[in-house]
Amino acid sequence: MFPSISIGPYLLQTPGLILILGVWAGTFLSEKEAERYSLNKDTISNLILYSLIAGLVGARLAFALRTPGVYLSSPLSLLALDATALAPTEGLLIGITIAIIVIQRKNLPIRVILDALTPGLAIFMIAWATANILSGDAFGSPTDLPWAIQLWGENRHPVQFYDLIFAVIILGVILKKPFMDFGSGINFLFLFSLSSLARLITEAFRGDSILWFGSIRAAQLVSLVLLIGTLWLIRDWSINSSTKSFSVSE
């Protein structure tokens, strides 16, 4: 793994750099997608910015609540540019909540917005997997398989690389736009269902899983529920959507 590089007297954290590049590339792609739906690209970029700031702040505060002693002794550590000192699940939920609030207050067409964000989110998934490769986070369980990697003193499943492979495949599928009802939100749901399926598979090889009731992998159970839910929504939205593309006025 390659968590940092030295540039003179400075130590640059590579996972954080990759995530920043992922946000930039994802925003650029989503802005281009927004123009296809006759959306103002500033609408998308502002939505991403608000959600990102809220998500990062929420993720850092949630992480601090898990380890209060560290931050009580050094409060300025809250401002450190450390991508590992984040609670990603809490940050994601907070970011999504802020996005929903902004969409509702500005009366934006939510399904069109979701489809415009889809390729950008797929790009960010690749960046997230790459950041984990560099940092060593989201590591795999011990294994004797020939493609195991040496990490944290043991040969482990290269789960970070599994995630990267799935993310690249998902991006390729999403860019082909398998559902032609552009702006119906179905392409976003398809991304979500593919991502849930990928996590359902790779979680079986994780070495840092949260277990419920002693043996149930929490992420697998959540992924299964999300997969079923999104597949149901795809069916429901497909039935109820019109044969023409959704317009911004809708």
C-alpha positions in Angstrom: 0.0 0.0 0.0 1.1 3.6 -0.6 -0.6 5.9 2.0 1.5 8.9 1.5 4.3 10.6 -0.5 6.9 13.1 0.6 7.2 16.4 -1.2 10.1 18.2 0.4 9.1 18.8 4.0 5.4 18.0 3.3 3.7 14.6 3.6 0.9 14.2 1.0 -1.8 11.6 1.8 -2.5 9.8 -1.4 -6.0 8.5 -0.5 -7.2 12.0 0.1 -5.7 13.2 -3.2 -7.4 10.4 -5.1 -10.8 11.2 -3.4 -10.4 14.8 -4.4 -9.6 13.9 -8.0 -12.7 11.5 -7.9 -14.9 14.3 -6.7 -13.6 16.6 -9.4 -14.0 14.0 -12.2 -17.4 12.9 -10.9 -18.6 16.5 -10.8 -17.3 17.2 -14.3 -19.1 14.2 -15.7 -22.3 14.9 -13.9 -22.3 18.5 -15.2 -21.9 17.2 -18.8 -24.8 14.7 -18.1 -26.9 17.6 -16.7 -26.6 19.5 -20.0 -28.1 16.5 -21.8 -31.2 16.9 -19.7 -31.3 20.7 -20.2 -30.4 21.3 -16.6 -28.2 24.2 -15.6 -24.8 22.6 -14.7 -24.4 25.0 -11.8 -27.5 23.3 -10.2 -25.6 20.0 -10.2 -22.3 21.4 -9.1 -23.9 23.4 -6.2 -25.8 20.4 -5.1 -22.7 18.3 -5.1 -20.8 21.0 -3.2 -23.4 21.4 -0.5 -23.7 17.6 0.0 -20.0 17.1 0.0 -19.3 19.8 2.6 -22.1 18.5 4.8 -21.0 14.9 4.4 -17.3 15.6 5.2 -18.1 17.7 8.3 -20.6 15.0 9.4 -18.2 12.2 8.8 -15.4 13.9 10.7 -17.7 14.7 13.7 -19.1 11.2 13.7 -15.6 9.8 13.8 -14.7 12.2 16.6 -17.6 10.9 18.6 -16.3 7.4 18.3 -12.9 8.5 19.6 -13.6 11.5 21.8 -10.4 11.2 23.9 -8.2 12.0 20.9 -10.0 15.1 19.9 -10.6 16.4 23.4 -6.8 16.4 24.0 -6.1 18.0 20.5 -9.2 19.8 19.2 -7.4 21.1 16.2 -7.0 17.6 14.9 -10.6 18.0 13.7 -9.2 20.2 10.9 -6.6 17.7 9.8 -6.7 16.6 6.2 -6.9 12.9 7.1 -9.1 10.8 4.9 -8.9 7.8 7.3 -10.4 9.9 10.2 -13.9 9.8 8.7 -17.0 7.8 9.4 -18.1 7.2 5.8 -21.5 5.7 6.5 -22.6 8.6 8.6 -21.1 11.1 6.2 -22.9 9.5 3.3 -26.3 9.6 5.1 -25.8 13.3 6.1 -24.7 14.2 2.5 -27.8 12.5 1.1 -30.0 14.2 3.6 -28.7 17.6 2.7 -29.1 16.8 -1.0 -32.7 15.8 -0.5 -33.4 19.0 1.4 -31.8 21.2 -1.3 -33.7 19.4 -4.0 -37.1 19.8 -2.2 -36.5 23.5 -1.3 -35.5 24.4 -4.9 -38.3 22.2 -6.3 -35.9 20.4 -8.6 -36.9 17.4 -10.7 -35.5 14.7 -8.4 -35.5 11.8 -10.9 -33.7 13.9 -13.6 -31.2 15.0 -11.0 -30.6 11.4 -9.9 -29.9 10.3 -13.5 -27.6 13.3 -14.0 -25.6 12.4 -10.9 -25.3 8.7 -11.9 -22.1 8.7 -14.0 -20.4 11.0 -11.5 -21.2 8.6 -8.7 -19.9 5.7 -10.7 -16.6 7.5 -11.2 -16.3 8.3 -7.5 -16.8 4.6 -6.6 -13.6 3.9 -8.6 -11.8 6.7 -6.7 -13.0 5.3 -3.4 -11.8 1.8 -4.2 -8.4 3.2 -5.3 -8.1 5.2 -2.1 -8.7 2.1 -0.1 -5.9 0.3 -2.1 -3.5 3.1 -1.2 -4.5 3.3 2.5 -5.0 -0.4 3.2 -8.5 0.3 4.5 -11.4 -2.1 3.8 -8.9 -5.0 4.0 -9.7 -8.6 3.3 -9.8 -11.7 5.5 -6.8 -14.1 5.7 -6.4 -16.5 2.8 -3.9 -18.9 1.2 -5.1 -18.2 -2.4 -2.3 -17.5 -4.9 -3.5 -13.9 -5.5 -3.5 -13.0 -1.8 -1.7 -9.7 -0.8 0.5 -9.2 2.2 -1.3 -6.7 4.5 -1.2 -6.0 8.2 1.1 -9.0 8.8 -1.0 -11.6 6.9 -1.8 -12.8 3.4 -5.3 -11.5 2.7 -8.0 -11.4 0.1 -7.3 -8.2 -2.1 -10.8 -7.0 -1.4 -9.9 -3.4 -2.4 -9.0 -4.7 -5.8 -12.2 -6.7 -6.0 -14.0 -3.5 -5.3 -12.1 -1.6 -8.0 -12.8 -4.3 -10.6 -16.5 -4.2 -9.8 -16.5 -0.4 -9.8 -14.9 -0.3 -13.3 -17.4 -2.8 -14.6 -20.3 -0.9 -13.2 -19.0 2.4 -14.7 -18.8 0.6 -18.1 -22.4 -0.7 -17.8 -23.7 2.7 -16.6 -22.1 4.6 -19.5 -23.9 2.4 -22.0 -27.2 3.7 -20.4 -29.0 0.3 -20.5 -32.3 2.0 -19.7 -33.4 4.4 -22.4 -35.9 6.4 -20.2 -33.4 9.2 -19.7 -34.3 11.4 -16.7 -36.7 8.8 -15.2 -34.3 8.0 -12.4 -34.1 4.3 -13.4 -30.4 4.5 -14.4 -29.6 5.8 -11.0 -31.5 2.9 -9.4 -29.6 0.5 -11.6 -26.3 1.9 -10.4 -27.5 1.6 -6.8 -28.6 -2.0 -7.4 -25.3 -3.0 -9.1 -23.3 -1.4 -6.2 -25.4 -3.2 -3.6 -24.8 -6.5 -5.4 -21.1 -5.9 -5.6 -20.9 -5.1 -1.9 -23.0 -8.2 -1.1 -20.4 -10.3 -2.9 -17.2 -8.6 -1.7 -18.3 -8.3 1.9 -17.9 -12.1 2.2 -14.2 -11.6 1.9 -13.7 -8.6 4.2 -11.6 -8.9 7.3 -13.1 -5.9 9.0 -16.8 -6.6 8.8 -19.2 -5.5 11.5 -21.0 -8.6 12.8 -24.6 -8.7 14.1 -25.7 -11.5 16.4 -22.2 -13.0 16.2 -22.2 -14.2 12.6 -24.3 -12.0 10.3 -22.3 -9.5 8.3 -24.1 -6.2 8.7 -23.0 -4.8 5.4 -24.3 -7.9 3.6 -27.7 -7.7 5.2 -28.0 -4.0 4.4 -26.8 -4.5 0.8 -29.4 -7.3 0.3 -32.2 -5.1 1.6 -31.0 -2.2 -0.7 -30.7 -4.6 -3.7 -34.3 -5.9 -3.2 -35.6 -2.3 -2.6 -33.9 -0.8 -5.7 -35.0 -3.7 -7.9 -38.6 -3.2 -6.7 -38.3 0.5 -7.4 -36.9 -0.1 -10.9 -40.0 -2.3 -11.7 -42.3 0.3 -10.2 -40.8 3.3 -11.8 -40.6 1.5 -15.2 -44.3 0.7 -15.1 -45.3 4.3 -14.1 -42.9 6.2 -16.3 -44.1 7.4 -19.7 -42.5 6.2 -22.9 -40.9 9.6 -23.4 -38.0 11.0 -21.5 -38.7 13.2 -18.4 -38.2 16.9 -18.9 -37.0 19.4 -16.4 -40.4 21.0 -16.2 -41.7 17.8 -14.7 
